[in-house]
Amino acid sequence: MPNPIPTIRLKRLRRTPATRSIFRETSFGIDDLVLPIFVDEGIDENVEISSMPGVMRIAEKRLPYEIERYAKAGIKAIMTFGVSHHKDAVGSDTWQENGLVSRMIRAAKEAVPEMIVMSDTCFCEYTDHGHCGVLHHHAIDNDATLVNLGKQSVQAARAGADFIAPSSATDGQVAAIRQALDAEGLHETAILSYSTKLASSLYGPFREAGGSSLQGDRKAYQVDPMNRREALRESLLDEAEGADALMVKPAGMYLDLIRDIRNASDLPLTAYQVSGEYAMIKFASKAGAIDEHNVVRESIGAIKRAGADLIFTYFALDLALQGI
């Protein structure tokens, strides 16, 4: 008769908190997180975003104070999004020397020079139609948008951005931006591409946060959430065009894509825990359905475990203040 008492007992490595800690396979810290922020040029005081409890539209004049606060908490990198009150058909404010994109970057760098500033490079917050580029006959003009992406990128780099982060899902955007930057001698400015950006339903709170004017959807230029091979192909194309780092957005529902890209590429890989993911955790916590503290850490740990090197999350400041 076989001995019914097991000799292999996996619980031995789970017996105490200390034991669990030293054998934990995946962990993350403040250096693994980037804080996305929204800067509104049309308000005097910070305003909470109703669909993202705890996240503010930052009044532009308060931005230096906020950057200093983030740095004191240990945040080392931010992604800037502007809430523009100077919209037009092409988002031309984004490539003006004194436009909101440039002002945000300069203010952040002047407040904390060592803060890594990543400039979201798109047009959806700056166009009166809310789409991510030039519209022609109700469709995105891909190549005209590439020209404008180059202009925005050069201006952002001149203002001091460490990373240009194209999120417009425009074919050829990485190559066009690299060419525009290099033509101006901005060889050291890196490109972190939103290389696999899904046409997700999880962006709703972001559109409130950014003051989007979008009518319709972006399914014609963002990746179908059901397409795994296409999602991988998008990131590999951006790598071939010269991206310095890649991104999957959203993160939590696309862990398989993070793993696919991690297995296929040696580039640094990032993932964006988007506004809808944030809101679901916040509202479930408010309803008493989950423990926010533990679920936040579990969700970010899962993204890290899937293969992301860096995670964009609206929880970054809370985690930093709580000591992770």
N, C-alpha and C positions, 0 to 999 in steps of 0.2 A: 504493500500500500504506500502511495506517495505521501510524504510528510505534508499535512495541510497547513502547517505554519510557515509563512513566507520567510525566506532568508533575505530577499531583496525588499527593502522597505524604503520607498522614496520619501516617506514622511520624516525620515531622519534628518534630511536637509531642510526641513520646514519647521522644525520643532520650536525654535525661539526666534524673536525678532532679529537678533544678532546673526543667527545662522542663516535666516532667509536673506538678510542684507548682503552677507559676504558671497553668497552663491547666486545672487540676482544676475541674470544674463544681460538685461537691458536697463539702462538708467539714463537720465538726462539732467542737465543743469542749466543755469542761466546763459551760458555760452552757446547753448543749442537753440535759443529762442530769439525771435525778432518780433518787435511790437509794431503793428500797423497803427497809424494815427490819421485822424481827419482834421484838417485845418480849414476853418471857415473865415473867409475874408470879410464877411458882412455882419458879424456879430461882435458885441463888446465883452460878453462874458461867456464862459463855457456853457454848453447846453447838452443835457443828457439825451441820448438817442433812445426813443421809447421802446423800440424793438430790440435794443441791445443794452439791457440794464447794466449800468456801471461804465459804459463807454460814452465818451463825450465828443461832440464837435468842439474843437479847441478854437477859441477866439484867436485870430492871428497875432494880436498884440500880446497874448499870454504865452505864445509858443516858446520863447526863450526860457521862461520860468518852468514850463512843463518839461522841456528837454533837460534842464538841470535836475529836476526832480527824478526823471527816469535814470539819469546817470548815477545819482546818489543811491538809487535802489539797486544798481548793478546792471541795468539794461545797457547793452553795448551796441545794439543795432535797431534802427527804426525803418519802416517803410512809410513814405509820405503820400497822402492822398489829399487833394485840394477840393474844397467846396467853393466853386466859382460863382461869382455874380457878374461875370463878363463873358457870357457864352455867345458863340456864333455858329455858323454852319460847319466850320472846319476846326474849331478849337484853337484859334490862332493865339489866344492868350498864353498858351503853353510854350511858345517859342519866343516870347517877348523877354527882353533883358530884365524888365521889371515886372513881369507877369507873376502870377501866384506860384507857379512851379519853382521859379528861381528864388523868389522871396522866402519860401519855406525852407529851401535848402540852405540859403545863406544864413538865415536866422538860426537854424539848428547848428550849423558849423561854427558860427560866431559864439553861440552859447556854450557849446561843448565840442571843441575841435576834434577830440578823439572819438566822438560818436560816429559810428558807421551809418551813413545816410544812403538809403536805397530809394531811388526816385521811381515810383510807379509811372510807367511811360505808356500813356493811352490818351484817349480823347473823350471817353464817355461822360466824364464830369464837366467837360468844357464845351460840349456841343449842345446846341439848342434842340437837337433831335435825340440825343442820348446814345447814339451809336458810337462805335469805337474808331471811326475814321470818316473819310469823305464819302458822302452819299451821292450816288448818281443813278437816277431812275429807280429810287427806292432800294438800291443795293449798294453795298460797300464797293468803292473803287479801290481795289487792292493796291495798285501801283502808285496812284496819287497819294494814298495814305502812307506808303513807304517814304515818300519824299518828306512828308510832314513829320513822320516819326524821326527821321534823321535830324530835322531842324530842332525838334523838342529835345532830343538827346544831347545835341551839341550844347544847347543853352543850359540844360541841367548840369552837364559836366563842367561847363565854365563856372557855374554857380558853386560847384564844390561837391557834387554827388559822387560818392565812391562807386556806386553801382547804378547802371541804367537797367530798369526792370520792365521790359516790354510785355504788356498784357493784352494787346489789342487783337491777338490771334490773327495777325495779317501774314499771309504767306511771304516768306523771304525777309521778315522783319529783322532777324539777327544779322544777316549779311548786310542789309541796308544800313543798319545802325553802326555796325563795325566800320563800314566804309566811310560813313559820315564822320565818325569820331576820329578815325585815323587821318582823314583828309585835313582835319583841323589840328593835328598834332596831339590829340588826346588819347595817346596809345595806352596810358596806364588806367584809364577808366574801364572798369569791368562790366560785363553784361550778364545779368542773372535773368534768364528768360523764363517767363510763364510758358514753358514749352509744351506741357500737356494741360490745357485748360478746357474743362468740360462745360458743356451747355447745361449747367446744373440748375435745379430749382432751389438751391440753398443760398442764393445770393440776395434774396429779397431784402433782408435788413440792411445789407450794404447799400442798396439803392436808396433807401431812406437816408442813411448816414451821409452818402455822397451827394444828395440832392439830384439824383438822376432824372432826366426828362424823357427816359426811354419810352417809346411806343413800339409795341411788338416784342420781338425776342432776338436773340443772337445765334440762333441755331444754324444759320447759314455759314457762320465762320468759327464757331466753337465746336469742340469734338462731341459727337453723340455719346452720351454716358454709357451706352450699351456696346461701344466699340473698343475692344481691348487691343487688337492689333494696330488699329489706327492710332490709338493713344500712344503706344510705344513708338510708332513711326514718327509721330510729331516731334517727340523729344530727340530722337536720333538725327532727324533733319536739322534741328537747331544746334545739336552738337557739331554736325558737319559744317554748319555755317559759321562756327566760331564762338558759340556761347561758352562762357566761363563756368556757368553753373546752370542747373536745370530745376524745374519746379513741376509738381503735380498740384492742381487746384480744382476742386476741394480735396481734402485729405482723408477724412475718416471713413467715407464710403468707397474709397478707391485705393485701399491698402494693397490690393492685388496689382494695381498699376505701378505703385511705388516700388514694389518688389520686382516687377518685370523690368523696370527701367534701371533699378539698382543692379540687377544681374547683367544688363546689357551695356552699361556705361560705367566708366571710372570717374566721370565728372562729379563734383559735389552735387548732391541731390537735396532739394528742399521740398517742403510740402506746406500748404496753406490751410490751416483750420479756419474755415470761412465763417462769415457772420451767422449763417443759419445754424451751423454746428454749435457756435457759441450760444446763440439764443435758445436752442433746444435744451442745452444743459442748464442755462440760467432759469428758464421758465419751469423746467421740471423740478429744479431745486426749490424754487419759490413755492411750488405746489406741494412740497414735502415728499415727492416721489423718489428722489435720489439724494445721496450725500454729495454735494457739489465738490467738496474738497477731494474726495477720493475719485470721483468720476473724472474730474479734470485731469488728474495725474494718470489715471488709467487710459484716458483717450489719447493724451500726448505720448505716453509710453508706447501705445500701440503703433502710432505713427513712426516713432523712432525705431521700434522693433521691425517694422516693415522695411526699413532701409533708409529713411530720411536722415540726412546729416544735420539739417537746420529746419526748424519749424516756425512758421509765422502763426501767431496766435494772439487774440485779444486778451487772453488770460496771462500774458507774459508779465505784466506789471504786478498783478496780484500774486503770482508765483514768486516773483523777485522779493516782494515785500514780506511774504510768508517764509522766505528762506528756502524756497522750492520744496 
